[in-house]
Amino acid sequence: MRAVVTRVSSASVTIDGTVSGQIGTGYLVLLGIGPEDTSAQVTRLADKICHLRVFSDENGKMNLDLEAVGGALLDNAPEHREKLLDQARSLLEEAGYADVQDLGELEYLYVNEGNSGAVAQTLVDAWQSGLGLRVTARAVTAEELCTALEAGTFSLAGTEIRALGNDAECFLLQWSSASPENFARYDNSAFDTLLSIIAGAEDETARLGCLHDAEALLLEEGAVAPLYTTVTAWTLRDGLTGVLRDGRGWFSFTGVVPRSE
C-alpha cells in the first residue's frame, strides 16, 4: 500500500462533467492498494495521514495537522454515495416530497470565513446533482446570519456549534426545547427528559448511555447535520498556574496566578 499526499487549498472530483464532491483546505491523496493489503493497514495509514503535521502555524512553521486547520477529507466511493442518495430520496418521499420541486427554491446561508464558501458550494452541488433540489448559496455577515437564525427566516444555514467543555452534554444542551440557541426549533419531550437525567446522573455508565441515546435521537430526527469539527488549543505561558478543569471538561482561568518559585 502506497499513498502520495499533497496539501491543497481546494480539490474536487468530477464524474461525467458533474462535480460529485469537493473540499477546501485538506489533502489530495493518490492511493495504491494491493491484493495483500489488509483493513488494519488501511486504518493505520489513514490515521497517519490525518495526523501529519504539514500545515503552517502562525509562525510559518509546518506544525499543524489536518484537524488543527479545519481541513477536510473527501469520501467519493460511488456505491456509498448512491446508497446515501437512495436514503435521502426515501426520506423526502416519506415527508410528502416525492416530487422535490414541491420544496420550491431553497437558500443556504453562511458566513464567508475560512473554508465555509467551499463547503457551501459543495453542499449546493451535492443537493442539486444528487437530488435535483433547487438550492442557492448566499454569503451573509455574521450579524445577518444571527438575525435570520433567531427570527427563523431561513431554510438552510451553516453555523458553528460551540461548547465551553469537552463533554457531549455541552453540545447537546443547545437543542433542548428551552434553549435560546435552539435555532432549529427542535422540540422533543423524550430528548428533554434525557437531558434532565444526564444533568443529575451520578452513575457515569448510565450517564454515558443517556448521552448516546440523546445524540442518536437528535441525529435520527435531522435537527442538525454535523459536517466537521474544529478545535481550540489553549497554551499556558511558563510561570503561570491555576487552570481548573472539572470532570465534564469545563475550563476556568479565573484562578490563574504566577507560579511560586
For each residue, the residues with C-beta under 8 A, 3 or more apart:
1: 31 32 33 34 37 41 42 45
2: 31 32
3: 29 30 31 32 45 49
4: 29 30 31
5: 27 28 29 49 52 54
6: 27 28 29 30
7: 26 27 54 55
8: 11 23 25 26 27 28
9: 24 25
10: 22 23 24 25 118
11: 8 22 23 26 28 74
12: 19 21 22 23
13: 19 20 21 22 74 76
14: 17 18 19 20
15: 18 20 78
16:
17: 14
18: 14 15 129
19: 12 13 14 22 125 129
20: 13 14 15 76 81 126 129
21: 12 13 74 75 76 81 122 126
22: 10 11 12 13 19 74 118 121 122 125
23: 8 10 11 12 26 71 72 73 74 115 118 122
24: 9 10 71 72 114 115 117 118 119
25: 8 9 10 55 69 70 71 72 115
26: 7 8 11 23 66 71 72 73 74
27: 5 6 7 8 49 66 71 73
28: 5 6 8 11
29: 3 4 5 6 49
30: 3 4 6
31: 1 2 3 4
32: 1 2 3
33: 1 37 42
34: 1 37
35:
36:
37: 1 33 34 41 42
38: 41 42
39: 42 43
40: 43 44
41: 1 37 38 44 45
42: 1 33 37 38 39 45 46
43: 39 40 46 47
44: 40 41 47 48
45: 1 3 41 42 48 49
46: 42 43 49 50
47: 43 44 50 51
48: 44 45 51 52
49: 3 5 27 29 45 46 52 66
50: 46 47 65 66 67 73
51: 47 48 65 66
52: 5 48 49 65 66
53: 62 63 64 65
54: 5 7 62 65
55: 7 25 62 63 64 65 66 68 69 71
56: 60 61 62 63 64
57: 60 61 62 63 64
58:
59: 63
60: 56 57
61: 56 57
62: 53 54 55 56 57
63: 53 55 56 57 59
64: 53 55 56 57 68 69
65: 50 51 52 53 54 55 68 69
66: 26 27 49 50 51 52 55 69 71 73
67: 50 70 71 229 230 231
68: 55 64 65 231 233
69: 25 55 64 65 66
70: 25 67 114 115 228 230
71: 23 24 25 26 27 55 66 67
72: 23 24 25 26 115 119 228
73: 23 26 27 50 66
74: 11 13 21 22 23 26
75: 21 80
76: 13 20 21 81
77: 80 81
78: 15 81 82
79: 82 83
80: 75 77 83 84
81: 20 21 76 77 78 84 85 130
82: 78 79 85 86
83: 79 80 86 87
84: 80 81 87 88
85: 81 82 88 89 130 131
86: 82 83 89 90
87: 83 84 90 91
88: 84 85 91 92 130 131
89: 85 86 92 93 131
90: 86 87 93 94
91: 87 88 94 95
92: 88 89 95 97 98 100 131
93: 89 90 96 97 98
94: 90 91
95: 91 92
96: 93 102
97: 92 93 100 102 103
98: 92 93
99: 102
100: 92 97 103 131 132 133
101: 104 132 134
102: 96 97 99
103: 97 100 106 133 134
104: 101 134
105: 134 135 136
106: 103 127 133 134 135 136 155 156
107: 135 136 137 138 154 155 156
108: 120 123 124 135 136 137 138 155 156 157 158
109: 138 140 144 145 148 154 156 157 158
110: 116 117 119 120 137 138 139 140 145 157 158
111: 116 139 140 141 142 145 158 159
112: 116 117 139
113: 116
114: 24 70
115: 23 24 25 70 72 118 119
116: 110 111 112 113 119 120 158
117: 24 110 112 120 121 139
118: 10 22 23 24 115 121 122
119: 24 72 110 115 116 122 123 158 227
120: 108 110 116 117 123 124 137 139 158
121: 22 117 118 124 125 137
122: 21 22 23 118 119 125 126
123: 108 119 120 126 127 135 137 158
124: 108 120 121 127 128 135 136 137
125: 19 22 121 122 128 129
126: 20 21 122 123 129 130
127: 106 123 124 130 131 133 135
128: 124 125 131 132 133 134 135
129: 18 19 20 125 126
130: 81 85 88 126 127
131: 85 88 89 92 100 127 128
132: 100 101 128
133: 100 103 106 127 128
134: 101 103 104 105 106 128
135: 105 106 107 108 123 124 127 128 156
136: 105 106 107 108 124
137: 107 108 110 120 121 123 124
138: 107 108 109 110
139: 110 111 112 117 120
140: 109 110 111 144 145 148
141: 111 144 145
142: 111 145 146
143: 146 147
144: 109 140 141 147 148
145: 109 110 111 140 141 142 148 149 157 159
146: 142 143 149 150
147: 143 144 150 151 153
148: 109 140 144 145 151 152 153 154 157
149: 145 146 152 154 157 159 183
150: 146 147 183
151: 147 148
152: 148 149 183 185
153: 147 148
154: 107 109 148 149 157
155: 106 107 108
156: 106 107 108 109 135
157: 108 109 110 145 148 149 154 183
158: 108 109 110 111 116 119 120 123 227
159: 111 145 149 183
160:
161: 171 174 224 226
162:
163: 166 167 170 171
164: 170 250 251
165: 169 170 246 248 249 250 251
166: 163 170 248 249
167: 163 170 248 249 250
168: 171 172 211 215
169: 165 172 173 195 198 199 211 248
170: 163 164 165 166 167 173 248 249 250
171: 161 163 168 174
172: 168 169 175 176 195 198 211 214 215 218
173: 169 170 176 179 195
174: 161 171 179 181 182
175: 172 179 182 184 186 191 218 223 224
176: 172 173 179 182 191 192 195
177: 182 186 187 188 189 191 192
178: 182 192
179: 173 174 175 176 182
180:
181: 174
182: 174 175 176 177 178 179 185 186
183: 149 150 152 157 159
184: 175 223 224
185: 152 182
186: 175 177 182 191 218 221 223 224
187: 177
188: 177 191 192 217 221
189: 177 192 193
190: 193 194 217
191: 175 176 177 186 188 194 195 214 217 218
192: 176 177 178 188 189 195 196
193: 189 190 196 197
194: 190 191 197 198 210 213 214 217
195: 169 172 173 176 191 192 198 199 214
196: 192 193 199 200
197: 193 194 200 201 206 210
198: 169 172 194 195 201 207 210 211 214
199: 169 195 196
200: 196 197
201: 197 198 204 206 207 210
202:
203: 206 207
204: 201 207 208
205: 208 209
206: 197 201 203 209 210
207: 198 201 203 204 210 211
208: 204 205 211 212
209: 205 206 212 213
210: 194 197 198 201 206 207 213 214
211: 168 169 172 198 207 208 214 215
212: 208 209 215 216
213: 194 209 210 216 217
214: 172 191 194 195 198 210 211 217 218
215: 168 172 211 212 218 219
216: 212 213 219 220
217: 188 190 191 194 213 214 220 221
218: 172 175 186 191 214 215 221 223 224
219: 215 216 222 223 224 226
220: 216 217
221: 186 188 217 218
222: 219 225
223: 175 184 186 218 219
224: 161 175 184 186 218 219
225: 222
226: 161 219 229
227: 119 158
228: 70 72
229: 67 226
230: 67 70
231: 67 68
232:
233: 68
234: 243 251
235:
236: 240 241 243 256
237: 240
238:
239: 258 259
240: 236 237 256 257 258 259
241: 236 256 257 258 259
242: 253 255 256 257
243: 234 236 251 252 253 255 256
244: 251 252 255
245: 249 250 251 252
246: 165 249 250
247:
248: 165 166 167 169 170
249: 165 166 167 170 245 246
250: 164 165 167 170 245 246
251: 164 165 234 243 244 245
252: 243 244 245 255
253: 242 243 256
254:
255: 242 243 244 252
256: 236 240 241 242 243 253
257: 240 241 242
258: 239 240 241
259: 239 240 241
260:
261:
